[in-house]
Amino acid sequence: LAGGPLSGRHVLVTSGPTHEPIDPVRYIANRSSGRQGHAIAAALARLGARVTLVSGPVQVPDPAGVTVRRVQTAREMLAACEAALPADAVICAAAVADWRVAAEAGQKMKKEPGAAAPTLAMALNPDILATLSCHAQRPRLVVGFAAETEKVVAHARDKLARKGCDWIVANDVSGDVMGGAENAVHLVTASGVEDWPRAPKEEVAARLAARVAEALA
Ligand code: C5P
């Protein structure tokens, strides 16, 4: 949208899971459809923003009017985000794997008859949200997500402090939100908590995009 409230702004969005390879045919991942993150990218573009969407492997289509950078791993996602800076805001909606397999096997690991199950040594992945929050080129507005199954707002407040971001969009994933069409979220900021009504992910995205426009105005 030329002349929209976000025209002239660059917003970075992460979406989807990351895939952390075990060997050429196996990987570790979080559950994530990418629906919420992609809807946010689309909503920001509709308000006139130049949007870079860094996405892990998802089935949902690329949003219209958005530059999409496809990645597999958390380390690739961080590199793609850093390469996209500077940005006015970043929305980290991706479900990034916290750990990767320390040493990816070059060949498919074979299941030998009678052999014990292998043990996978893991390494810590970079935290993209935390890295961007204290980056030399930190976007003015840094927004994270928190998927929680209990004490949703309390955990979101902790996360806000720990990650150094400005807002946390907290959602209760104890029900049927994962991969579903709707989301019920709380917007947690330094000034308080807003409980947003359960709504289609596109509507949550539009509301968040409008708030981003307000914050950057
Ligand atoms: O720590 P936790 O995974 O619960 O935090 C969720 C938030 O942090 C989300 O915004 C997610 O996109 C982001 N995150 C990240 N990189 C990680 C882990 C989480 O950007 N390695």
Boltz pocket constraint, residues with backbone or C-beta under 6 A from the ligand:
constraints:
  - pocket:
      binder: B
      contacts: [[A, 14], [A, 74], [A, 92], [A, 93], [A, 94], [A, 95], [A, 96], [A, 97], [A, 98], [A, 125], [A, 126], [A, 127], [A, 128], [A, 129], [A, 130], [A, 143], [A, 144], [A, 145], [A, 146], [A, 147], [A, 159]]
      max_distance: 6.0
